[in-house]
Amino acid sequence: MRAHLQHKVGSSHSGEWAKAAAKVLTVLLAAAVACGLPNLAHPLCAQGSGGSEHRKSTAVEATRAELRGDSGGTTFTLRLSSGVRAEVFTLADPYRVVVDLPDVRFQLPDGIGQKQHGLVNEFRYGQLSEGKARIVMDTRGPVVIKKAGMTQQRGGGVELAIELGPTSVSSFGAGTGSARTAEAPSTPAVPERSIVKQNRSKPVVVIDAGHGGIDPGAMGPSNLKEKTVVLAVAKALEAQLKASKRYEVRLTRKTDVFIPLDERLKLSRELEADLFISLHADAIGQKSIANSVRGATIYTLSERASDEEARRMAEKENNSDAIAGLQTASFEEVGDVRDILIDLLKRETANFSADFSNILVKRLGSSTSLSSRPQRSAAFKVLRQADTPSVLVELGYMSNPNDEKLLNSAAWQKKVAASIGSAVDSYFSKRTAKAP
């Protein structure tokens, strides 16, 4: 096995970051060197007798992560069960250090990475996509990757160490990974009413479990993760709707994996969804009021937020891609004709979205607590769907101990899913009755 590290080296000279972004340095592990020699007894080079097959089928485990140092220099270390290829790069807006790994199973303590240390404000980890894991460190300012490598450890396993140092804004530029992650702005096609959509026998409902993988979402006092709760409710709602045999149901994600916002929208467009339901859970950072704020809230799309809390919520949810270490272009609609056509569709879609929100708030109110203002609106990117009625449901507040207890209850999750399913039934029954 030849385990090695790809390190996109940062530059300490102003104007050199673009050159650095294309420079790749390969560093061989001490263990990997041993594998290159006739030393098949090495623990990382097991072959024969089924050894290679076993290693292929077993994911590498990450068992310990640590930050050492101070604001003058900080080192991030990660203990792995065996050597893998890793890629390290930096991104700006906000300042981040990103570590890409293959299929790694993280066995790290709950709450790790949430405390500021040295140059790093916090770090998070998880699956970016199938077979690909990622670690993202939010840094206090621009940093340079001074050194990165892996070393074999006594007792087995290897340690990835990434040494960071402070640098200037001009030297950092857009980061060494900006070229590989930036996506060209895409112009949305003019939506058209599909004949297939008009004539199909069952409405298509897309259920979007927010966050996932490297993006945990909000965290509760007992380290309950939003991504876990909303996926459980999404699956319960899927089962509820499928049991009725009235709908075609799709989930944007079925496992603990990160899905970019654009991909969630793309799936909805490709399926020509008749209804899009995005599931989330909120959290209040102010401890003084966290115990008193609770309940579910339904959001619809609006370019101007209904209130400051709605604006803050949309800003947080729209930042999901950045949390996962991605750079995406902002959504823009161009062309006067396209603007007019989409605006007309949006007005009709907005009315349908509001109608579903009205039904949903009544049904949810019978099974769980609602927030003080249970219907709000803001510019959520995931709701920007010209031809699909869409809502974003905050099921409760992870920061509230009572809500957190409910959110973690399988019985409550099924109860809420049943209420949402009942709202879906009522919504489509109403629309069918009005159809010519």
Secondary structure, 3 states (H helix, E strand, C coil): CCCEEEEECCCCCCCCHHHHHCCEEEEECHHHHHHHCCCCCCHHHCCCCCHHHHHHHCCEEEEEEEEEEECCEEEEEEEECCCCCEEEEEECCCCEEEEEECCEEECCCCCCCCCCECCEEEEEEEEEECCEEEEEEEECCCEEEEEEEEEECCCCCEEEEEEEEECCHHHHCCCCCHHHHCCCCCCCCCCCCCHHHHHCCCCEEEEEECCECCECCCECCCCCEHHHHHHHHHHHHHHHHHHHCCCEEEECCCCCCCCCHHHHHHHHHHHCCCEEEEEEEECCCCHHHHCCCCCEEEEEECCCCCCHHHHHHHHHHHCHHHHCCCCCCCCCCCCHHHHHHHHHHHHHHHHHHHHHHHHHHHHHHCCCCEEEEEEEEECCHHHCCCCCCEEEEEEEECCCHHHHHHHCCHHHHHHHHHHHHHHHHHHHHHHHHHCC
